Amino acid sequence: MAALSSPFQLKNYNRTHRCIVRSTITCSMQTSQNNIKVVINGATKEIGKAAIVAITKARGMEVAGAVDSDLVGEDVGKLCNMEEALEIPIINDLTMVLGSISQSKATGVVVDFTEPSTVYDNVKQATAFGMKSVVYVPKISLDTVTALSAFCEKATMGCLVAPTLSIGSILLQQAAITASFHYNNVEIVESRPNASDLPSPDAIQIANNLSDLGQMYNREDISTDVLARGQLLGEDGIRVHSLVLPGILASTAVHLSGAGEVYTLKHDITDVTSLMPGLILAIRRVVRLKNLVYGLEKFL
């Protein structure tokens, strides 16, 4: 099976409003000296709250800090509608949280759900306190990933940048790569409940993976200018059609056809909790890394 690639062509990853709450940062109910201490940066986002619940339930790790500029001082357990408070307040100061955890000498991981403009500095801060990073931030730029790769290699510190945390999405991409060797026509059709980031990162990732195989698809109308034929990604004929309807499932389908048959691969996401198995896997794997790795698929 061909290896997944990414829109970032990096070589060999083996290489003003400030509000500080003076609260004692404590650990969650599942205390253990051997647990991985996890800090959620972007804790009040939907995915941040889902991560807090998932990590609290996961074996061998615990939520040790929550960072965000919203709802400062709120207990993350109550924020996530958990049965009991975790006695972990939301702090608007990443350095304060990292400093508190570093004193315990425990293995620490920062999960970054913030913004592309802050990722590099966040990873540098985590590294300064001896902590690894898992980054899941849409629209992160090539320059940022390249800079992070160089920084992590120099610092000998692990970082995992994940374009997707969805295991199903990764499996879809792997299956599409295998199938593309046997079919001459490929179209990607996606549906999303809102019109942001279209084509989606998943669709772009699939198109880039198939483009890297050096094949040409949809030769019959590769040069058509008909707008209804969707957006052409790259120069190899792969088209993406994006359907936007409020309330519809986030879905990605790859349609491949040959003589007398059509083969369809489809993946639906019904809830953000679908990303949590991938997140837990990423946290477990990043603690062993000494450099930057791009893509969770390397650990499946």
Contacts in CASP RR format, 6 or more apart in sequence:
PFRMAT RR
TARGET T0000
AUTHOR 0000-0000-0000
METHOD contacts of the structure
MODEL  1
MAALSSPFQLKNYNRTHRCIVRSTITCSMQTSQNNIKVVINGATKEIGKA
AIVAITKARGMEVAGAVDSDLVGEDVGKLCNMEEALEIPIINDLTMVLGS
ISQSKATGVVVDFTEPSTVYDNVKQATAFGMKSVVYVPKISLDTVTALSA
FCEKATMGCLVAPTLSIGSILLQQAAITASFHYNNVEIVESRPNASDLPS
PDAIQIANNLSDLGQMYNREDISTDVLARGQLLGEDGIRVHSLVLPGILA
STAVHLSGAGEVYTLKHDITDVTSLMPGLILAIRRVVRLKNLVYGLEKFL
1 174 0 8 1.000
1 177 0 8 1.000
1 178 0 8 1.000
2 177 0 8 1.000
2 178 0 8 1.000
2 209 0 8 1.000
2 212 0 8 1.000
2 213 0 8 1.000
4 170 0 8 1.000
4 173 0 8 1.000
4 174 0 8 1.000
4 177 0 8 1.000
4 209 0 8 1.000
4 295 0 8 1.000
4 297 0 8 1.000
5 208 0 8 1.000
5 209 0 8 1.000
5 212 0 8 1.000
6 163 0 8 1.000
6 205 0 8 1.000
6 208 0 8 1.000
6 294 0 8 1.000
6 295 0 8 1.000
7 142 0 8 1.000
7 204 0 8 1.000
7 205 0 8 1.000
7 208 0 8 1.000
8 142 0 8 1.000
8 145 0 8 1.000
8 146 0 8 1.000
8 294 0 8 1.000
10 145 0 8 1.000
10 146 0 8 1.000
10 149 0 8 1.000
10 294 0 8 1.000
13 149 0 8 1.000
13 291 0 8 1.000
13 292 0 8 1.000
13 293 0 8 1.000
13 294 0 8 1.000
14 291 0 8 1.000
15 149 0 8 1.000
15 153 0 8 1.000
15 291 0 8 1.000
15 292 0 8 1.000
17 69 0 8 1.000
18 92 0 8 1.000
18 93 0 8 1.000
19 69 0 8 1.000
19 72 0 8 1.000
19 92 0 8 1.000
20 91 0 8 1.000
20 92 0 8 1.000
20 93 0 8 1.000
20 96 0 8 1.000
21 72 0 8 1.000
21 73 0 8 1.000
21 89 0 8 1.000
21 90 0 8 1.000
21 91 0 8 1.000
21 92 0 8 1.000
23 73 0 8 1.000
23 89 0 8 1.000
23 91 0 8 1.000
25 64 0 8 1.000
25 65 0 8 1.000
25 88 0 8 1.000
25 89 0 8 1.000
25 91 0 8 1.000
25 96 0 8 1.000
25 97 0 8 1.000
25 100 0 8 1.000
25 101 0 8 1.000
26 87 0 8 1.000
26 88 0 8 1.000
27 37 0 8 1.000
27 62 0 8 1.000
27 63 0 8 1.000
27 64 0 8 1.000
27 88 0 8 1.000
28 56 0 8 1.000
28 62 0 8 1.000
28 63 0 8 1.000
28 64 0 8 1.000
28 86 0 8 1.000
28 87 0 8 1.000
28 88 0 8 1.000
29 56 0 8 1.000
29 84 0 8 1.000
29 86 0 8 1.000
30 56 0 8 1.000
30 60 0 8 1.000
30 62 0 8 1.000
31 62 0 8 1.000
32 60 0 8 1.000
32 62 0 8 1.000
33 106 0 8 1.000
34 60 0 8 1.000
35 60 0 8 1.000
35 61 0 8 1.000
35 62 0 8 1.000
35 106 0 8 1.000
36 60 0 8 1.000
36 61 0 8 1.000
36 62 0 8 1.000
36 106 0 8 1.000
36 107 0 8 1.000
36 108 0 8 1.000
36 109 0 8 1.000
36 283 0 8 1.000
36 284 0 8 1.000
36 287 0 8 1.000
37 61 0 8 1.000
37 62 0 8 1.000
37 64 0 8 1.000
37 65 0 8 1.000
37 101 0 8 1.000
37 104 0 8 1.000
37 106 0 8 1.000
37 107 0 8 1.000
37 108 0 8 1.000
37 109 0 8 1.000
38 55 0 8 1.000
38 61 0 8 1.000
38 62 0 8 1.000
38 63 0 8 1.000
38 64 0 8 1.000
38 65 0 8 1.000
38 108 0 8 1.000
38 109 0 8 1.000
38 110 0 8 1.000
38 111 0 8 1.000
38 283 0 8 1.000
39 64 0 8 1.000
39 65 0 8 1.000
39 66 0 8 1.000
39 67 0 8 1.000
39 94 0 8 1.000
39 97 0 8 1.000
39 98 0 8 1.000
39 101 0 8 1.000
39 108 0 8 1.000
39 109 0 8 1.000
39 110 0 8 1.000
39 111 0 8 1.000
39 126 0 8 1.000
39 131 0 8 1.000
40 48 0 8 1.000
40 51 0 8 1.000
40 52 0 8 1.000
40 55 0 8 1.000
40 63 0 8 1.000
40 65 0 8 1.000
40 66 0 8 1.000
40 67 0 8 1.000
40 76 0 8 1.000
40 111 0 8 1.000
40 113 0 8 1.000
41 67 0 8 1.000
41 68 0 8 1.000
41 94 0 8 1.000
41 110 0 8 1.000
41 111 0 8 1.000
41 112 0 8 1.000
41 113 0 8 1.000
41 114 0 8 1.000
41 122 0 8 1.000
42 48 0 8 1.000
42 66 0 8 1.000
42 67 0 8 1.000
42 68 0 8 1.000
42 112 0 8 1.000
42 113 0 8 1.000
42 114 0 8 1.000
43 49 0 8 1.000
43 52 0 8 1.000
43 65 0 8 1.000
43 66 0 8 1.000
43 67 0 8 1.000
43 68 0 8 1.000
43 76 0 8 1.000
43 79 0 8 1.000
43 90 0 8 1.000
43 113 0 8 1.000
44 68 0 8 1.000
44 70 0 8 1.000
44 71 0 8 1.000
44 79 0 8 1.000
44 90 0 8 1.000
45 68 0 8 1.000
45 113 0 8 1.000
46 272 0 8 1.000
47 113 0 8 1.000
47 136 0 8 1.000
47 272 0 8 1.000
47 275 0 8 1.000
48 111 0 8 1.000
48 113 0 8 1.000
49 76 0 8 1.000
49 79 0 8 1.000
49 80 0 8 1.000
50 272 0 8 1.000
50 273 0 8 1.000
50 275 0 8 1.000
50 276 0 8 1.000
51 111 0 8 1.000
51 113 0 8 1.000
51 276 0 8 1.000
51 279 0 8 1.000
52 63 0 8 1.000
52 66 0 8 1.000
52 76 0 8 1.000
52 77 0 8 1.000
52 79 0 8 1.000
52 80 0 8 1.000
52 86 0 8 1.000
53 80 0 8 1.000
53 82 0 8 1.000
54 273 0 8 1.000
54 276 0 8 1.000
54 279 0 8 1.000
54 280 0 8 1.000
55 61 0 8 1.000
55 62 0 8 1.000
55 63 0 8 1.000
55 279 0 8 1.000
55 280 0 8 1.000
55 283 0 8 1.000
56 62 0 8 1.000
56 63 0 8 1.000
56 82 0 8 1.000
56 86 0 8 1.000
58 280 0 8 1.000
61 109 0 8 1.000
61 280 0 8 1.000
61 283 0 8 1.000
61 284 0 8 1.000
63 76 0 8 1.000
63 86 0 8 1.000
63 88 0 8 1.000
64 88 0 8 1.000
64 97 0 8 1.000
64 101 0 8 1.000
64 106 0 8 1.000
64 108 0 8 1.000
65 76 0 8 1.000
65 88 0 8 1.000
65 91 0 8 1.000
65 97 0 8 1.000
65 101 0 8 1.000
66 76 0 8 1.000
66 88 0 8 1.000
66 89 0 8 1.000
66 90 0 8 1.000
66 91 0 8 1.000
66 97 0 8 1.000
67 90 0 8 1.000
67 91 0 8 1.000
67 92 0 8 1.000
67 93 0 8 1.000
67 94 0 8 1.000
67 97 0 8 1.000
68 90 0 8 1.000
68 92 0 8 1.000
69 92 0 8 1.000
70 90 0 8 1.000
71 79 0 8 1.000
71 90 0 8 1.000
72 89 0 8 1.000
72 90 0 8 1.000
72 91 0 8 1.000
72 92 0 8 1.000
73 89 0 8 1.000
73 90 0 8 1.000
73 91 0 8 1.000
74 89 0 8 1.000
74 90 0 8 1.000
75 85 0 8 1.000
75 86 0 8 1.000
75 87 0 8 1.000
75 88 0 8 1.000
75 89 0 8 1.000
76 86 0 8 1.000
76 88 0 8 1.000
76 89 0 8 1.000
76 90 0 8 1.000
77 84 0 8 1.000
77 85 0 8 1.000
77 86 0 8 1.000
77 88 0 8 1.000
78 85 0 8 1.000
79 90 0 8 1.000
91 97 0 8 1.000
94 110 0 8 1.000
94 122 0 8 1.000
94 125 0 8 1.000
95 125 0 8 1.000
98 110 0 8 1.000
98 125 0 8 1.000
98 126 0 8 1.000
98 128 0 8 1.000
98 129 0 8 1.000
98 131 0 8 1.000
99 129 0 8 1.000
101 108 0 8 1.000
101 129 0 8 1.000
101 131 0 8 1.000
102 129 0 8 1.000
102 130 0 8 1.000
102 131 0 8 1.000
107 287 0 8 1.000
108 130 0 8 1.000
108 131 0 8 1.000
108 132 0 8 1.000
108 287 0 8 1.000
109 131 0 8 1.000
109 132 0 8 1.000
109 133 0 8 1.000
109 134 0 8 1.000
109 283 0 8 1.000
109 286 0 8 1.000
109 287 0 8 1.000
110 122 0 8 1.000
110 123 0 8 1.000
110 126 0 8 1.000
110 131 0 8 1.000
110 132 0 8 1.000
110 133 0 8 1.000
110 134 0 8 1.000
111 133 0 8 1.000
111 134 0 8 1.000
111 136 0 8 1.000
111 279 0 8 1.000
111 283 0 8 1.000
112 119 0 8 1.000
112 122 0 8 1.000
112 123 0 8 1.000
112 133 0 8 1.000
112 134 0 8 1.000
112 135 0 8 1.000
112 136 0 8 1.000
112 137 0 8 1.000
113 136 0 8 1.000
113 137 0 8 1.000
114 122 0 8 1.000
114 137 0 8 1.000
115 137 0 8 1.000
116 137 0 8 1.000
116 138 0 8 1.000
116 139 0 8 1.000
116 140 0 8 1.000
116 141 0 8 1.000
116 144 0 8 1.000
119 135 0 8 1.000
119 137 0 8 1.000
119 140 0 8 1.000
119 144 0 8 1.000
119 148 0 8 1.000
120 144 0 8 1.000
120 147 0 8 1.000
120 148 0 8 1.000
120 151 0 8 1.000
122 133 0 8 1.000
123 133 0 8 1.000
123 135 0 8 1.000
123 148 0 8 1.000
123 151 0 8 1.000
123 152 0 8 1.000
123 159 0 8 1.000
124 151 0 8 1.000
126 132 0 8 1.000
126 133 0 8 1.000
127 133 0 8 1.000
127 151 0 8 1.000
127 152 0 8 1.000
127 155 0 8 1.000
127 157 0 8 1.000
130 157 0 8 1.000
132 157 0 8 1.000
132 158 0 8 1.000
132 159 0 8 1.000
132 160 0 8 1.000
132 286 0 8 1.000
132 287 0 8 1.000
132 289 0 8 1.000
133 158 0 8 1.000
133 159 0 8 1.000
133 160 0 8 1.000
133 286 0 8 1.000
134 159 0 8 1.000
134 160 0 8 1.000
134 162 0 8 1.000
134 279 0 8 1.000
134 282 0 8 1.000
134 283 0 8 1.000
134 286 0 8 1.000
135 148 0 8 1.000
135 159 0 8 1.000
135 160 0 8 1.000
135 161 0 8 1.000
135 162 0 8 1.000
136 162 0 8 1.000
136 165 0 8 1.000
136 275 0 8 1.000
136 279 0 8 1.000
136 282 0 8 1.000
138 197 0 8 1.000
138 201 0 8 1.000
139 197 0 8 1.000
139 201 0 8 1.000
140 161 0 8 1.000
145 161 0 8 1.000
145 292 0 8 1.000
145 294 0 8 1.000
148 159 0 8 1.000
148 161 0 8 1.000
148 292 0 8 1.000
149 291 0 8 1.000
149 292 0 8 1.000
149 294 0 8 1.000
152 158 0 8 1.000
152 159 0 8 1.000
152 291 0 8 1.000
152 292 0 8 1.000
153 291 0 8 1.000
153 292 0 8 1.000
156 290 0 8 1.000
156 291 0 8 1.000
157 290 0 8 1.000
157 291 0 8 1.000
158 286 0 8 1.000
158 289 0 8 1.000
158 290 0 8 1.000
158 291 0 8 1.000
158 292 0 8 1.000
158 293 0 8 1.000
159 286 0 8 1.000
159 289 0 8 1.000
159 291 0 8 1.000
159 292 0 8 1.000
159 293 0 8 1.000
160 282 0 8 1.000
160 285 0 8 1.000
160 286 0 8 1.000
160 289 0 8 1.000
160 292 0 8 1.000
160 293 0 8 1.000
160 295 0 8 1.000
160 296 0 8 1.000
161 292 0 8 1.000
161 293 0 8 1.000
161 294 0 8 1.000
161 295 0 8 1.000
162 278 0 8 1.000
162 282 0 8 1.000
162 295 0 8 1.000
162 296 0 8 1.000
163 201 0 8 1.000
163 205 0 8 1.000
163 294 0 8 1.000
163 295 0 8 1.000
164 170 0 8 1.000
164 201 0 8 1.000
164 202 0 8 1.000
164 205 0 8 1.000
164 275 0 8 1.000
164 296 0 8 1.000
165 275 0 8 1.000
165 276 0 8 1.000
165 278 0 8 1.000
165 279 0 8 1.000
165 282 0 8 1.000
165 296 0 8 1.000
166 202 0 8 1.000
166 267 0 8 1.000
166 269 0 8 1.000
166 274 0 8 1.000
166 275 0 8 1.000
166 278 0 8 1.000
167 277 0 8 1.000
167 278 0 8 1.000
167 281 0 8 1.000
167 296 0 8 1.000
167 300 0 8 1.000
168 267 0 8 1.000
168 274 0 8 1.000
169 202 0 8 1.000
169 252 0 8 1.000
169 267 0 8 1.000
169 269 0 8 1.000
170 296 0 8 1.000
170 297 0 8 1.000
170 300 0 8 1.000
171 267 0 8 1.000
171 300 0 8 1.000
172 206 0 8 1.000
172 252 0 8 1.000
172 254 0 8 1.000
172 265 0 8 1.000
172 266 0 8 1.000
172 267 0 8 1.000
173 205 0 8 1.000
173 206 0 8 1.000
173 209 0 8 1.000
173 297 0 8 1.000
174 297 0 8 1.000
175 265 0 8 1.000
176 186 0 8 1.000
176 206 0 8 1.000
176 209 0 8 1.000
176 210 0 8 1.000
176 254 0 8 1.000
176 256 0 8 1.000
176 265 0 8 1.000
177 209 0 8 1.000
177 210 0 8 1.000
177 213 0 8 1.000
179 254 0 8 1.000
179 256 0 8 1.000
179 263 0 8 1.000
179 265 0 8 1.000
180 186 0 8 1.000
180 210 0 8 1.000
180 213 0 8 1.000
180 215 0 8 1.000
180 217 0 8 1.000
180 256 0 8 1.000
181 213 0 8 1.000
181 215 0 8 1.000
182 256 0 8 1.000
183 256 0 8 1.000
183 257 0 8 1.000
183 258 0 8 1.000
183 263 0 8 1.000
184 217 0 8 1.000
184 218 0 8 1.000
184 219 0 8 1.000
184 257 0 8 1.000
184 258 0 8 1.000
185 217 0 8 1.000
185 218 0 8 1.000
185 256 0 8 1.000
185 257 0 8 1.000
185 258 0 8 1.000
186 210 0 8 1.000
186 217 0 8 1.000
186 218 0 8 1.000
186 237 0 8 1.000
186 238 0 8 1.000
186 254 0 8 1.000
186 255 0 8 1.000
186 256 0 8 1.000
187 218 0 8 1.000
187 238 0 8 1.000
187 239 0 8 1.000
187 240 0 8 1.000
187 241 0 8 1.000
187 254 0 8 1.000
187 255 0 8 1.000
188 199 0 8 1.000
188 203 0 8 1.000
188 206 0 8 1.000
188 207 0 8 1.000
188 238 0 8 1.000
188 239 0 8 1.000
188 240 0 8 1.000
188 241 0 8 1.000
188 252 0 8 1.000
188 253 0 8 1.000
188 254 0 8 1.000
188 255 0 8 1.000
189 240 0 8 1.000
189 241 0 8 1.000
189 243 0 8 1.000
189 252 0 8 1.000
189 253 0 8 1.000
189 255 0 8 1.000
190 198 0 8 1.000
190 199 0 8 1.000
190 200 0 8 1.000
190 202 0 8 1.000
190 203 0 8 1.000
190 240 0 8 1.000
190 241 0 8 1.000
190 242 0 8 1.000
190 243 0 8 1.000
190 251 0 8 1.000
190 252 0 8 1.000
190 253 0 8 1.000
191 242 0 8 1.000
191 243 0 8 1.000
191 244 0 8 1.000
191 245 0 8 1.000
191 248 0 8 1.000
191 249 0 8 1.000
191 250 0 8 1.000
191 251 0 8 1.000
192 198 0 8 1.000
192 200 0 8 1.000
192 242 0 8 1.000
192 243 0 8 1.000
192 244 0 8 1.000
192 248 0 8 1.000
192 250 0 8 1.000
193 244 0 8 1.000
193 245 0 8 1.000
193 246 0 8 1.000
193 247 0 8 1.000
193 248 0 8 1.000
193 249 0 8 1.000
193 250 0 8 1.000
194 244 0 8 1.000
194 246 0 8 1.000
195 244 0 8 1.000
198 242 0 8 1.000
198 244 0 8 1.000
199 207 0 8 1.000
199 231 0 8 1.000
199 233 0 8 1.000
199 240 0 8 1.000
199 242 0 8 1.000
200 242 0 8 1.000
200 252 0 8 1.000
202 252 0 8 1.000
203 233 0 8 1.000
203 240 0 8 1.000
203 242 0 8 1.000
203 252 0 8 1.000
204 233 0 8 1.000
204 240 0 8 1.000
206 252 0 8 1.000
206 254 0 8 1.000
207 233 0 8 1.000
207 234 0 8 1.000
207 238 0 8 1.000
207 240 0 8 1.000
208 233 0 8 1.000
210 217 0 8 1.000
210 236 0 8 1.000
210 238 0 8 1.000
211 233 0 8 1.000
211 234 0 8 1.000
211 235 0 8 1.000
211 236 0 8 1.000
211 238 0 8 1.000
214 236 0 8 1.000
215 236 0 8 1.000
216 222 0 8 1.000
216 236 0 8 1.000
216 237 0 8 1.000
217 236 0 8 1.000
217 237 0 8 1.000
217 238 0 8 1.000
218 237 0 8 1.000
218 238 0 8 1.000
218 239 0 8 1.000
221 229 0 8 1.000
222 232 0 8 1.000
222 237 0 8 1.000
229 239 0 8 1.000
230 239 0 8 1.000
230 240 0 8 1.000
230 241 0 8 1.000
231 239 0 8 1.000
231 240 0 8 1.000
231 241 0 8 1.000
231 242 0 8 1.000
232 238 0 8 1.000
232 239 0 8 1.000
233 239 0 8 1.000
233 240 0 8 1.000
249 268 0 8 1.000
249 269 0 8 1.000
249 270 0 8 1.000
250 268 0 8 1.000
250 269 0 8 1.000
251 266 0 8 1.000
251 267 0 8 1.000
251 268 0 8 1.000
251 269 0 8 1.000
252 266 0 8 1.000
252 267 0 8 1.000
253 264 0 8 1.000
253 265 0 8 1.000
253 266 0 8 1.000
253 267 0 8 1.000
254 264 0 8 1.000
254 265 0 8 1.000
254 266 0 8 1.000
255 262 0 8 1.000
255 263 0 8 1.000
255 264 0 8 1.000
256 262 0 8 1.000
256 263 0 8 1.000
256 264 0 8 1.000
256 265 0 8 1.000
257 263 0 8 1.000
278 296 0 8 1.000
281 296 0 8 1.000
281 299 0 8 1.000
281 300 0 8 1.000
282 296 0 8 1.000
282 299 0 8 1.000
285 299 0 8 1.000
286 293 0 8 1.000
END
